[in-house]
Amino acid sequence: MNYKVIENPDLLRAFIDWLPELEPDETFYVSLLARKKYAPEGVIMSDKAQLKRFTSTKEFLYNKIEQLECKIAAYTSKGQPIPQEALALYITPNPRSMKLATKRALIRFAELITKDYNGYNPHQEVLSELQKACARKVYFDLDFDKVELKKTLLEVYQHINKDAVQIVKTRGGFHLLVELAKIDKQFVKTWHPRLSSIEGCDVRGDNLLPVPGCLQGDFVPHFFYGESLFEKKY
């Protein structure tokens, strides 16, 4: 028996199609975590235990995610198997810059090489720089937790045009992704402070996003569509 990461293949493929097209020096950063809050009785010590992380273009993203579905007990914490219900997959919807990450990694390596070896892993250091190296902000991500979706969206749409917004429902609430290039002129100077001040807005900016179509604990993140607040079915 294998771990399951992809729950809805059609939704995952639709999400990959939705992601921005990459420039030659860009990539996406993906992270498979084990979340203690999703399996509180398990063996996980921290809330965000990193199991696997990698980069990918849109072309290979589905296959790389599929490769995460290894045999049960292959992911461990202190020698004990990570339970299925703890898994959650995340991605940076804003592309990462290979060029910027390389420059920052060179600086980081220069710092490390002047000191005694303390257990660092060059491969992991580069991945950490890639995670931070945002190439361009296509989306501004606002993470809302423990709020009533319809009520919150009615407030959101008072402060920004609807066609500039994409909603991804998550286990604890939803992510509001603002496509910066689509913001109407009347909202350009006001959307950020007003949306950020809405009750329940937790994290703001260039966030990791739970991947639609893949498992987030026992929940499947998915797009949320339309003025009527009905969900699109796949």
N, C-alpha and C positions, 0 to 999 in steps of 0.2 A: 504493500500500500504506500502511496506517495502523498506528500503534502499537496494541498491544493492552493493555488494562488489566483488563477484565472477562473472566475465563476461564470461570466457572461462574455464569451468570445466576440459576439457581434458588437456589444457595447464597447469593449476594449478597442476593437478595430475602428469604430466610429470616433473614439477619443483620439486615437493615434492620427487619424485623418484630420481631426480638428486642430491638433498641435501646429504651431507656426512652422513654416518651411525654414530650413536651416541654411545659413551661409556656409561657405567651404570650411571655415575655421571654427564652426559651432557644433555643439552636441547637447544632448539631454543627460541629466544626472538622475539616477534611479537608486532607491534604497529600500531594501527589505528589512523591516524591523520586527522585533518581538516586543510587544507592549505588555507590561506587567498588569496594567489596569484592565486589559481584556482577559487575562488569566491570573487573577489575584492569588489563587491557591497553588500556582505552579512554582517553577524553580527559578524564574527570572528575577534577577536582583535589582536591575534598574528599569525604569519605565520605558526606555528606548534603547534596547539592546540591538546593536547592529549585527545582522546576520550576513548580508551580502550587499555590495554596492557596485555599481558599474555605470559606464556611459554608453550612449547609443544614439544613432541616427534613427529617423522614423522608419527607414527601410528594414532595419533589423530588430526594432524594439519588441515586436510581438514575440519573435523567436527567443530573444534573450530573456524575456519574462517567463516564457514557457519553460526555459531551462532551470528556473528556480524550483520547479516542482520535483524535487529529489525525494528519495525514500524517507519515510517517517523515521525520526530519530537521527537523521543526518545533521540536523541543526541541534546543537546542545548548549547548555549553560552549566558550567561546573560539572561536566560529565553526564548531566541528565538531559533527556530529550526535551526539546521545546514543543509545547502542545500546539496543535493546529490552530486553535482558537486565538492564539497570541499573535499570529502573523498579520502584518499590515504592510502594503506596498505603497511607496510614495515616489513622486517625480517632481522635478522643477519644470513647470510649464514655460518659464522663461529660459531661452537657450543659454548655455554656458560657453565661455570663450576659451578655446584651447590655447590661443596666443597669450591671453592675459594670465591664465593658470600656469603656463610655462614660465613666464617672467617671475611670477610670485613664488613658484616652486624653486627657481634658481636662488632667489633671495633666502628662502627658507633653508635650502640645503647649505648655503654659505654660513648661515647661523649655526646649523647643526654640526657641521664638519669642524668647527673651531672648538668644539667641546667634546668631552668624553662621551663615548657611546652610551646611551641610556635606554636602549631597547626600541628606538624608533624604527619604523618600516618605511623605506622610500616610496614604495607603491602606495601605501595608505596616505602618506604625506601629499602625494600628487593628487589623489582623489579628494582629499580635504580642500586643496586649493581649487580644484575644479568645481566643487560644490559652491564655493564662495564667489567664483569668477563669473558673475552675471554679464553676458555679452550685451544684452539690450533688454529693456523692460517693455515687453509686449503687453503684459498684464500686471496690474496691481491687485494683489490678493488680500481680501479681508476675510478673516476666519470668524464665523459667528457660532457660538456654542450655547446650547440650552436656551434657545429662543423659539417662539412660535413663528414658523416660516412665513405664512401668509401675512401676518401682521407686520413682520419686519420688512418684507418685500414691498408692501404698500408704502412704507416710510422711505425705503430706498428709492423708489421710483419718483419720489417728490424732488429728489436731489440729483438725478442723472437720467439721461435718455436710456430707454430699455434696450435699444440695439447695441449699446456699448457694454452690456452686462451679460455674463454667462454664470449660471448657478450650478454648482456641483453639491448634491446632498451627500452628507457624510454621516458617520455613526452618531456623532455628538451634536450635529447641527448642519451647517453648510458653509461652503466657500463661495464668496462673491468675487468673481474675476472681472475686473474692469479692463476692457481693451482700450488702452490709452489713445490710440489713433482714431477711435470712433466717438470720443466725447464731444458733444455739441458745444459750440462756442459759449452758450449761455451758462454752461456748468463748469467751464475750464478752471475758473478761479475758486470755485466753492465746493466742488464735489468731494474733495479729499477731507477737509475738516468736518463736513456735515456727515458723511458716511462713517468716518472714524468715530464720531461721537454717538452713534446709534447704540442703544443698550444691547449688550451681548457681543459687541465687536471685541475680539480677544487679541488676535495677532494681525499685524498689518504689514504689507510690503511684498517682498520676494520670498514667498514661503514654499515649503514642500507641500504638495497636494496629494491626497489619497487618490489612487488611480482608479477611475471609473471602469467597471467591469471586473475588477480584482477585489479580493477580500480585504476588508478592514475589520479584523476580528470575525464576528459572525454577521457582518453587514457588507452590502455591496454598494459602494459609492456610485452615483449615477447623475447624469444631466437632469436638470429640471427646466421645463419650458413653459412659455406662454403667459399671456395676460390672465388667462383663466386659472392659472396655477395648476393645470393638469400635467401629469408627467407623460412624456413620450415613451411609448412601449417599444421594446426591441424583440 
